[in-house]
């Protein structure tokens, strides 16, 4: 189990929290739920309504649509973050491809954090903008 100091150090290196002040990262760390996930375990199922995101503390996950692999994500990557912003169905499956430690952030706790500290939004918007750019470049 990671302690708060380790969580804060990890969060500093996660793209959506990279610009978040350290004192707020300690608050974010207190909202995270650590989950140990064995290789082959489904984490997110396409079509389910999401209410959380995961930060990969260690290990690797496979993002896929059925048998088609979209990408692999590893340490310090984030998966499922769109569910924090809306309650739309998940658009892909995510399965642990290795034994992994995930840090789960629930939507309700995230909204409470944003209401107290709107500056956290900046990092999330940057990540989403980057992903949109990448998607539009691939579509061209």
Secondary structure, DSSP 8 states (H G I E B T S, - for coil): ---HHHHHHHHHTSGGGTTS-HHHHHHHHHH-EEEEE-TT-EEE-TTSB--EEEEEEESEEEEEETTEEEEEEETT-EESTHHHH---B-SSEEEESS-EEEEEEEHHHHHHHHHH-GGGHHHHHHHHHHHHHHHHHHH-
